[in-house]
Amino acid sequence: MIEIENITKRYGESTVVDDVSLTIAPRTVTVVVGTSGSGKTTLLRMVNRLVEPTSGAIRLDGEDNRALPGYELRRRIGYAIQGHGLFPHRTVAENIATVPTLLGWARARIEAKVEELLSLFQLDPASFGPRFPHELSGGQQQRVGVARALAAEPKVLLMDEPFGALDPIIRAKAQDDLLAIQKHFQTTIILVTHDMEEAFHLADRIAVMDKGKVVQYATPAEMLLKPATPFVESLIGAGERPYRLLAIAPVSSAVEPGAAEGAPISSAASQREALAELLWSGRDALPVAGPDGAVIGKVSLEGLAKRAAGPA
Amino acid sequence: MRELRLDKLGAIIAALALGGAFIAPFATFRANRIVAGEVKSVLDALPAGWSAVLLGIVVCAVAVAAVRSPAVLRLVAAFVALATLALGIGVAATHLTPEGNTYARVSPASGFWIMLFAFGLLAADALTRLRPAPFVRVVVLVAVLGFIGILLLSGSWDGLSILKEYASRVDTFWAEARKHVTLALGSLVAATTVGIPLGVLCHRVTRLRDGLLGVLNAIQTIPSIALFGILIAPLGWIAVHVPGAAAVGIRGIGVAPAFVALFLYSLLPVVANTVVGLAGVPRDANDAARGIGMTDWQRLVGIEFPLAFPVILTGIRIVLVQNIGLATIAALIGGGGFGVFVFQGVGQTAMDLVLLGAVPTVVLAFAAAIVLDAVIEMASPNTRQAEAA
């Protein structure tokens, strides 16, 4: 649990973060979105005290984050940034081992952890461990950056536009990987981005920031159905709303009884994917296959159209 | 057969070498060390067999240089020619000196120097084209120095005037050599010890940076002789008024002002390169280092310093080469070093004595530059890339 309470940051005359309060549930992904200059990065950096707030308090599991010296606090919180920030003169394994080394772990434990993380991120430890960061592709560097952030098993992971430098295909893959890893480690993630698509894809809750204030803090569905301000509405994009609504719900919640022709779609796919498949194949309905592969019903164009409709 | 094409630089080298071999004199003979000498061509200076060999090798090397040939071949040609020159001048000395005459002096003349320059250029050019690894460059340096050492120890150069000057000054030569190296290295160590922390401080405190670099820049513009002069008064005052200062060797003239002056000249390159090096550390890496919980000290030692190291080393290289040269002037204020021979030689119009001071200085500076360049290349992350790949 992360409690951000009336946090404000001023630089001279300008207020960058203005009286923000958020409560973030443990083991969830919270995405902070906003235009550049909205104060989202500053807010994130106040959680691990890279930036000290002018006023207000932040508590992690009930404990004020000023109870520890800044550097000790930061060793307990994962931190991953855009452009990965890997140390160019250290190998991949040394980079990942940074925080465990700072914490004084035994060597065997560090080595085991590095190996575990590299395998988890689909990088062969024997081949990638001894390489230097510049010998990796952008996507691999980014994965190593996240692996380094997770090395000391932090409960909280802060990410500042971690996928900003990746091309769209690698980015989508990195996002899926992140969700899998979040489930694996049960980490609480706060992620900052300006990419709405990314926010809807990753978030349990989204906080929209504008001019230093949080203008809406809600689940993706709530935000789509009831945007708090015209700014939130424009950020979502009016033309995207029905598709985003379908994108955040799985096919399993739209299953209707009955049969349909053709190849089935997995119940784990998003409703948006189902809609795309329906439109593309020119059908009215698709059979739906459950996790075991057996057909459990159908999903229809008509049913999806109802689900995509906003509140009257 | 492939068409032979002219190499531009090689053609100039060839013209120089041929001029040096056939037009300019090879050696100078003087009845004693001060009188004007008479110059001898290659044919006169060497025994018949030797002059034929030398001219033959020069012509062959010139042929290799003039056309576009493989860099390895050019390098071999240059080294063979240089070695022949080195051996040849020794032979000329023995050949020209009358049996049992200890006053006569034989020294290299313009032709020798021109050929030395031409083939030195050929070697340097070939090495540049080959782009050898830093380690290889040091090995080449050691081999060349070893060859010169063997020539010196074997006595084949003993007939040369510069070594006759050396023979009559063996004790002082090594004492001055020690002083020279102590001055150059000592001031470098002092400047590094003070300069790197100052650079770190300048990097962290922007306002200090502009002021301090300005002052150091100003010091750099003071001519060295003037700086020695300026230092005489304060150091003299300290020697008289600070108890114990005179006992540790602080005086208005001598080693102390020379050391202080070299130290002051060394500060700018060290401080400036430290600042530039630290400023060049990627922002991302710095931000990440802070973000994952490094203390300022850990970040400095573990991240900033290693990444800035090659640039800082470049500063140290500049300082070392500069100090080896500048230390020569220390002799003017009684600081000792190779400069002693240079200034004595100038005073006595004995060119050989000047060379006895100048040649070791040049060799030292040159060797220091090559070794430190190699170290810099090995320390910079780009090379680690190549090795790891």
Interface residues (C-beta under 8 A of the other chain):
Chain A: N48 L50 Y71 E72 L73 R74 R75 R76 G78 Y79 I81 Q82 G83 H84 G85 L86 F87 P88 H89 T98 V99 L102 P130 R131 F132 H134 E135 G145 R148 A149 L158
Chain B: P282 D284 A285 D287 A288 A289 R290 G291 I292 G293 M294 T295 Q298 I303 P306 L307 P381 R384 Q385 A388 A389
